[in-house]
Structures are given as C-alpha cells and as structure tokens.
Amino acid sequence: MHVLALLLLQEGAPLSSEMIAGSVNTNPVLIRRLLTMLAEAGLTTSQLGAGGGALLARPPEQITLLDVYRAVDDAQLFALHREEPNPACMVGRNIQVVLRGIVDEAQQAMEASLAGRTLADATADVVRAERARERRRRSHG
C-alpha cells in the first residue's frame, strides 16, 4: 500500500525503486521484488529508460485493497500445523476441522472488508492525516 500510495501521489510521474525505497526505508532490491509482484497482478507497470520507473497500471479507484493483498500475500490468515494431530486424542481428532471453519470465516470477513476499500480511499486518508498533522503543528508552533 505504501508503494502504491506513493505512485498515486506522484500523479503519473514514474518513481524509481531507489526513490520508493527511501520512503519505505528499505533496500531497493526488496522494492523491485515487490514491484514485480504488483506488476504481475496488473497493479503497476514500468517505464524504461532515463527518468523511468514504476507507475500505476490502473486508476486508483479500480484497485481494491483486496487486489493488493492478493498480489503480495497469498498465505492464509492463519496457518494450521503441518503435521496431522493425534487421532487417538479427542482434541486432535476435531481441532483442525473446528479451526478451519473459524479461520475460513475470518479470512472471508477480512477479504470482504478489503474489497470494499480502494487505493484512492486509503491514499485520501493519508492526505487527510497529513493535513491534520500540519494544522496541529501550525497551531502549536
């Protein structure tokens, strides 16, 4: 979301992985890996050459937070233990079925919530938070 919000706020100007990494405070290699995942999901594109970099591939109103989640994290919300529990134990026989239902329900609720929000919504909240911060700073300075 951080990367996509930066791309949106650049208003069509491509951003290099180095510039993005400076904002995220991480290594440009990690940003390039992330940009590859976002591009594979159709969320970003690259402009090559001098002054090139990453751009949004779709309007921000058409990118849901669920799109972003699925692009970068295909893991389940909670992972169940890899080994089968002991079938001779009452808990062992039943716990995975019980937990699977709970976890599936939680995953569906989270995905429904993410599907209802867009990159445009989240970025607008970032801008509002920054404006409120600036107002507080001016009133105390």
NUNU-665043 format. One line per 2 residues: for each residue x, y, z of N, C-alpha, C. Coordinates in steps of 0.05 Angstrom, whole numbers, plus 32768, in hexadecimal, padded with zeros to 4 digits. Example, Ala and Ser with C-alpha at 12.3 -4.5 7.8 and 13.67 -1.06 7.14 Angstrom:
2
8108 7F8E 809C 80F6 7FA6 809C 8108 7FBE 809C  8101 7FD3 808E 8111 7FEB 808F 8102 8001 809D $
This chain:
141
8011 7FE8 8000 8000 8000 8000 8011 8019 8000  8027 8018 800F 803A 802F 8010 8043 8036 7FF4 $
804D 8022 7FE6 8057 8026 7FCB 8042 8030 7FB8  802A 8025 7FB9 8015 802D 7FA7 800B 8049 7FAE $
800A 8050 7FC7 8002 806C 7FCF 8017 8080 7FC5  8030 8079 7FC6 8045 808B 7FBB 8041 808F 7F9D $
803C 8079 7F8F 8038 807B 7F72 8020 808C 7F6B  800B 808A 7F7B 7FF3 809A 7F76 7FF9 80B7 7F7B $
8006 80BD 7F90 800B 80D9 7F97 8020 80E7 7F85  802F 80D7 7F75 8042 80E2 7F62 8033 80EB 7F49 $
8019 80E6 7F47 8008 80EF 7F31 8013 80E9 7F15  801A 80D0 7F11 8023 80C7 7EF7 8040 80C9 7EF1 $
8050 80D3 7F04 806D 80D4 7F00 8078 80BA 7F0A  8089 80AC 7EFA 8094 8092 7F02 80A7 8096 7F1A $
80A7 8082 7F2C 80B9 8083 7F43 80CC 806B 7F41  80E6 8071 7F46 80FA 805C 7F46 80F8 804B 7F60 $
8102 8033 7F5F 8102 8023 7F77 8112 8030 7F8D  8127 803F 7F86 8137 804D 7F9A 8127 8062 7FA8 $
8117 8071 7F99 8106 8086 7FA5 80F1 807A 7FB8  80E5 8064 7FAE 80D1 8057 7FBF 80DE 804C 7FD8 $
80F5 803F 7FD5 8103 8033 7FEC 8109 8048 8001  810F 8061 7FF8 8115 8076 800B 80FD 807D 801C $
80E5 807C 8011 80CD 8082 8020 80C6 806A 8032  80C9 8052 8028 80C2 803A 8038 80D7 8034 804C $
80EF 8040 8048 8106 803B 8059 810F 801E 8058  8113 8014 8040 811C 7FF9 803C 812F 7FF8 8024 $
8138 7FE1 801D 814A 7FDD 8006 813C 7FDD 7FEC  8147 7FEB 7FD7 813A 7FEB 7FBD 8135 7FCF 7FB1 $
8146 7FBC 7FB8 8142 7FA1 7FAE 8127 7F96 7FB8  8120 7F9B 7FD1 8107 7F92 7FDB 80F0 7FA0 7FCD $
80F3 7FB9 7FC7 80DF 7FC8 7FB8 80DB 7FBD 7F9C  80F1 7FB7 7F8F 80EF 7FAB 7F74 80E0 7F91 7F74 $
80E5 7F80 7F89 80D7 7F67 7F8C 80B9 7F6C 7F8F  80B3 7F7F 7FA0 8097 7F86 7FA5 808A 7F91 7F8C $
8098 7FA2 7F7D 808D 7FAD 7F64 8088 7F98 7F50  8099 7F83 7F50 8094 7F6C 7F3D 807A 7F5F 7F44 $
8075 7F5A 7F5E 805C 7F4D 7F66 8044 7F5F 7F5F  8046 7F79 7F63 8030 7F8C 7F5D 802C 7F8D 7F3F $
8041 7F8C 7F2F 803E 7F8C 7F12 8031 7F72 7F08  8039 7F5C 7F13 802D 7F42 7F0C 800F 7F42 7F11 $
8007 7F51 7F25 7FEA 7F52 7F2C 7FDC 7F68 7F1C  7FEB 7F76 7F0B 7FDF 7F8B 7EFA 7FDA 7FA5 7F08 $
7FE8 7FAA 7F1F 7FE3 7FC2 7F2E 7FF7 7FD8 7F28  800F 7FD0 7F1F 8024 7FE4 7F18 802F 7FDC 7EFC $
803C 7FEF 7EF1 804A 7FEB 7ED8 8065 7FFA 7EDA  8077 7FF4 7EC7 8091 8001 7EC8 8096 8011 7EAF $
80A2 8028 7EB3 80AB 8039 7E9C 80C9 8037 7E9C  80D4 802E 7E86 80F1 802A 7E83 80FE 8043 7E7A $
8119 8043 7E7D 8129 8059 7E73 812E 806F 7E88  813C 8084 7E7F 8142 809A 7E91 8129 80A6 7E9D $
8128 80AA 7EB6 8110 80B5 7EC3 80FA 80A1 7EC6  8100 8088 7EC0 80EC 8073 7EC2 80E7 806A 7EDF $
80D5 8057 7EE1 80CF 804D 7EFC 80B3 8040 7EFC  80A8 803D 7F13 808E 8030 7F16 8078 8044 7F14 $
8061 803A 7F0A 8049 804A 7F07 8031 8038 7F0E  801B 8045 7F16 8002 8035 7F1A 7FF9 802C 7EFE $
7FEF 8013 7EFD 7FE5 8008 7EE4 7FC7 800D 7EE0  7FB9 8014 7EF6 7F9C 8018 7EF5 7F96 8030 7F06 $
7F7E 803C 7F01 7F76 8052 7F12 7F73 8049 7F2F  7F7A 805A 7F42 7F7A 8051 7F5E 7F5E 804A 7F69 $
7F4A 8054 7F5C 7F2E 804D 7F64 7F28 8030 7F5C  7F38 8025 7F4A 7F34 8009 7F40 7F47 7FF5 7F4D $
7F57 7FFE 7F60 7F69 7FEC 7F6E 7F5F 7FE9 7F8B  7F54 7FD1 7F91 7F4A 7FCD 7FAD 7F62 7FC3 7FBE $
7F5E 7FC7 7FD8 7F72 7FBD 7FEB 7F74 7F9F 7FEA  7F5E 7F91 7FE2 7F5F 7F75 7FDE 7F71 7F6E 7FC6 $
7F70 7F7E 7FB1 7F83 7F79 7F9A 7FA0 7F7A 7FA4  7FA6 7F8E 7FB5 7FC1 7F92 7FBF 7FC8 7F7A 7FD1 $
7FB7 7F73 7FE3 7FBB 7F5C 7FF5 7FC2 7F43 7FE6  7FB1 7F3D 7FD2 7FB5 7F25 7FC2 7FCF 7F26 7FB1 $
7FD7 7F3E 7FA9 7FEF 7F41 7F99 8008 7F3B 7FA9  8008 7F42 7FC3 8021 7F40 7FD2 8021 7F2A 7FE8 $
800A 7F1F 7FEE 8008 7F0C 8004 7FF3 7EF6 7FFE  7FFD 7EE0 7FF4 7FEA 7ECA 7FEE 7FE7 7EB6 8005 $
7FF3 7EBD 801C 7FF1 7EAB 8033 7FD6 7EAE 8040  7FCE 7E9A 804E 7FB5 7E9B 805D 7FB9 7EAE 8075 $
7FA3 7EB8 807F 7FA3 7ECA 8096 7FB1 7EBC 80AE  7FA9 7EA3 80B3 7FB6 7E92 80C7 7FBD 7E78 80BB $
7FD5 7E6E 80C0 7FDD 7E54 80B5 7FD8 7E3F 80CB  7FCD 7E28 80C2 7FCA 7E12 80D5 7FE4 7E02 80D5 $
7FE8 7DF3 80EA 8000 7DE3 80ED 8003 7DCF 80D5  801B 7DCB 80CC 8020 7DBA 80B5 801B 7D9D 80BB $
8021 7D94 80D3 801E 7D78 80DB 8001 7D72 80E3  7FF8 7D5A 80DC 7FDE 7D52 80E5 7FDE 7D4E 8103 $
7FCB 7D59 8112 7FCA 7D54 812F 7FC4 7D36 8135  7FC7 7D2F 814D 7FC3 7D13 8156 7FA5 7D0C 8154 $
7F9E 7CF9 8143 7F81 7CF1 8140 7F76 7CE2 8158  7F88 7CD9 816A 7F7E 7CCB 8183 7F76 7CDF 8198 $
7F7B 7CF9 8193 7F74 7D0E 81A6 7F5B 7D1C 819D  7F48 7D22 81AF 7F2F 7D2F 81A8 7F35 7D4A 819B $
7F47 7D5A 81A7 7F4E 7D74 819B 7F5C 7D70 8180  7F6F 7D5E 8180 7F7E 7D58 8167 7F6B 7D51 8150 $
7F57 7D41 8155 7F44 7D38 8141 7F34 7D4F 8135  7F2E 7D63 8146 7F1A 7D77 813E 7F24 7D94 813B $
7F3B 7D9A 8146 7F43 7DB6 8147 7F47 7DC2 812C  7F53 7DB4 8119 7F58 7DC0 80FF 7F3E 7DC7 80F0 $
7F2A 7DB6 80F1 7F11 7DBC 80E4 7F04 7DD4 80F1  7F04 7DD6 810B 7EF9 7DED 8119 7F08 7E06 8112 $
7F23 7E05 8114 7F33 7E1D 810D 7F30 7E25 80F0  7F2F 7E12 80DE 7F2C 7E18 80C2 7F13 7E29 80BD $
7EFD 7E21 80C9 7EE4 7E31 80C6 7EE7 7E4D 80D1  7EF3 7E50 80E8 7EF7 7E6B 80F4 7F0A 7E7B 80E3 $
7F20 7E70 80DA 7F34 7E7E 80CA 7F28 7E86 80AF  7F19 7E74 80A2 7F0D 7E7A 8088 7EF9 7E91 808B $
7EEA 7E91 80A1 7ED7 7EA7 80A5 7EE6 7EC2 80A9  7EFC 7EC1 80B9 7F0B 7EDA 80BD 7F18 7EE3 80A3 $
7F22 7ED1 8093 7F2F 7ED8 807A 7F1A 7EE5 8067  7F02 7EDA 8066 7EED 7EE5 8055 7EE5 7F01 805F $
7EE3 7F05 8079 7EDC 7F1F 8084 7EF2 7F34 807D  7F0B 7F2C 8080 7F21 7F3E 807A 7F21 7F45 805C $
7F1D 7F31 804B 7F1D 7F36 802E 7F06 7F48 8026  7EEF 7F44 8032 7ED7 7F54 802C 7EDD 7F71 8034 $
7EEA 7F75 804A 7EF0 7F90 8053 7F04 7F9D 8040  7F19 7F8F 8038 7F2D 7F99 8025 7F21 7F9F 800A $
7F0E 7F8F 8001 7F02 7F92 7FE7 7EF2 7FAC 7FE6  7EE8 7FB5 7FFD 7ED8 7FCD 7FFE 7EE8 7FE7 7FFF $
7F02 7FE5 7FFF 7F13 7FFD 8001 7F26 7FFE 7FE9  7F2C 8016 7FE0 7F3E 8018 7FC8 7F57 8027 7FD0 $
7F6A 8026 7FBE 7F83 8035 7FC1 7F7D 8053 7FC3  7F6A 805C 7FB3 7F62 8078 7FB4 7F58 8080 7FD0 $
7F47 806E 7FDC 7F3D 8073 7FF7 7F54 8075 800C  7F65 8061 800B 7F7B 8060 801F 7F8E 8078 801C $
7F94 807F 8003 7FA6 8096 7FFE 7F99 80B0 8007  7F7F 80B3 8002 7F71 80CB 800C 7F73 80CD 802A $
7F72 80B6 8038 7F75 80B6 8055 7F91 80BF 805D  7FA5 80B7 804E 7FC1 80BF 8053 7FC3 80DD 8051 $
7FB8 80E8 803B 7FB9 8105 8036 7FAB 8114 804D  7F93 810A 8055 7F84 8117 806B 7F94 8116 8085 $
7FA1 8100 808B 7FB1 80FD 80A3 7FC8 8111 80A3  7FD5 8115 808B 7FEB 8128 8089 7FE1 8144 808C $
7FCB 814B 8081 7FBF 8166 8084 7FB9 816C 80A2  7FAE 8158 80AF 7FA7 815B 80CC 7FC1 815F 80DC $
7FD6 8150 80D5 7FF0 8153 80E3 7FFB 816F 80DF  7FF9 8179 80C6 8003 8194 80C0 7FF3 81A9 80CF $
7FD9 81A6 80D1 7FC8 81B9 80E1 7FD0 81B9 80FE  7FD4 81A1 8109 7FDD 819F 8125 7FF8 81AD 812A $
800A 81A8 8117 8025 81B3 8119 8024 81D2 8118  8014 81DC 8106 8011 81FA 8103 8004 8206 811C $
7FF1 81F8 8127 7FE3 8203 813F 7FF4 8202 8158  8008 81F0 8158 8019 81EE 8170 8034 81FC 816C $
8039 8206 8154 8053 8211 814E 8053 822E 814E $
